[in-house]
Amino acid sequence: MPAWQYAREGIRRSFQSVRLLPNVPLQDQFQAEVHDIKTLRSLLQETTLAKYLNQFPSEIPLPIQRKAEVVRALIANPRYLFLDEPCAGLTNAELTAFAGFLSNHVPVDCGLIVVEHRCDLIEMVANRLISLDSNAQGSQTSHA
């Protein structure tokens, strides 16, 4: 399906590498997704993104850029949120803060699917864990 059809079905995602528009201030990065301006304002205040709104992505620290991508997805009220290695490049302290951000801001009725090599993030945010082990014979899935 084309990307717009996934979006119409309530699916949003972030990529392993940050994909904010480089020549667009942070405040304008959210415009295409806004369904509820009150939700956006609340998320911007609660996540400290508000103080970066007039800056371009190159002027913003990586952890803030990663939060901005997730906020951009969340303001569309997704049914499912796919995150591809959202903590790539983050320190342990930044990872812990990002896990708290996800736990506090991803609604309980939104399916959160995370591909991540940093198991500590998964342990902090997951209610259910499915792990694929390429070393086992065949394709095995374990549930924790």
C-alpha positions in Angstrom: 0.0 0.0 0.0 1.1 3.6 -0.5 2.2 5.4 2.7 -1.0 7.6 2.8 -3.1 4.4 3.0 -1.2 3.2 6.1 -1.7 6.7 7.6 -5.4 6.6 6.8 -5.6 3.2 8.7 -4.1 4.8 11.8 -0.5 3.6 11.4 2.4 5.9 12.1 6.1 5.1 12.3 9.5 6.6 13.0 12.7 5.5 11.3 16.1 4.4 12.7 17.6 7.6 11.4 15.8 10.9 12.2 13.7 12.1 9.3 12.8 15.6 10.3 12.8 18.1 7.4 16.2 19.8 7.6 15.2 23.3 6.4 11.9 23.5 8.4 11.7 24.8 12.0 10.5 22.3 14.5 7.1 24.1 15.0 6.3 23.5 11.3 7.2 19.8 11.4 3.9 19.0 13.1 1.5 20.9 10.8 0.6 18.0 8.5 -0.4 15.7 11.4 -2.3 17.9 13.7 -5.8 16.6 14.4 -6.1 18.2 17.8 -4.2 21.4 18.6 -4.8 21.0 22.3 -3.1 17.6 22.3 -0.2 19.1 20.4 0.2 22.0 22.8 0.0 19.6 25.7 2.6 17.2 24.3 5.0 20.1 23.4 4.8 21.4 27.0 5.1 18.0 28.7 8.0 16.9 26.6 10.0 20.2 26.7 9.8 20.4 22.9 8.2 23.9 23.2 11.5 25.6 23.8 12.9 24.2 20.5 10.0 25.2 18.3 11.9 28.0 16.5 15.0 25.9 15.8 15.9 23.8 12.9 16.6 20.1 13.4 20.4 20.6 13.0 20.3 22.9 16.1 18.4 20.4 18.2 20.0 17.6 20.3 19.4 14.0 19.0 17.2 12.9 22.0 14.9 15.9 21.3 14.8 15.1 17.6 13.7 11.6 18.4 11.0 12.8 20.8 9.8 15.2 18.1 9.4 12.4 15.6 7.3 10.4 18.1 5.2 13.5 19.0 4.6 14.1 15.3 3.2 10.6 15.1 1.2 10.8 18.3 -0.6 14.0 17.4 -2.3 12.0 14.6 -3.9 9.7 17.3 -2.5 6.5 15.7 -4.0 3.1 16.4 -0.5 1.6 15.9 2.9 3.2 16.3 6.0 1.5 14.8 9.4 2.6 16.1 12.5 1.4 14.3 15.5 1.6 16.8 14.2 4.8 18.4 17.2 4.9 20.8 20.0 4.5 18.2 22.7 7.0 19.2 21.3 7.7 22.7 23.3 7.3 25.9 22.0 5.2 28.8 20.6 8.2 30.6 18.9 9.4 27.4 17.5 6.0 26.8 16.0 5.9 30.3 14.4 9.3 29.7 13.1 8.2 26.3 11.5 5.1 27.9 9.8 7.3 30.4 8.6 9.6 27.6 7.1 6.6 25.8 5.5 5.2 28.9 3.9 8.5 29.8 2.7 9.6 26.3 1.8 6.6 24.2 -1.9 6.0 24.9 -2.8 2.6 26.3 -5.1 2.0 23.3 -2.3 2.6 20.8 -0.3 -0.5 19.8 3.4 0.2 20.2 5.6 -2.0 18.1 9.4 -1.4 18.6 12.3 -2.9 16.8 15.3 -2.3 19.1 18.6 -3.9 19.9 18.7 -2.2 23.3 16.8 -4.7 25.5 16.8 -2.3 28.4 14.4 0.0 26.5 12.1 -2.9 25.7 12.1 -4.0 29.3 11.1 -0.5 30.5 8.2 -0.1 28.1 6.9 -3.5 27.0 3.9 -5.3 28.4 4.5 -8.2 26.1 7.7 -9.1 24.4 8.1 -11.2 21.2 11.7 -12.1 20.3 12.9 -13.7 17.1 16.1 -15.8 17.6 18.0 -16.3 14.4 20.4 -18.7 16.1 17.7 -21.3 16.9 16.6 -23.9 14.4 13.7 -22.7 12.3 11.9 -19.5 13.2 11.1 -19.5 16.9 9.2 -16.9 18.8 9.2 -16.6 22.6 6.8 -14.6 24.7 7.6 -13.0 28.0 
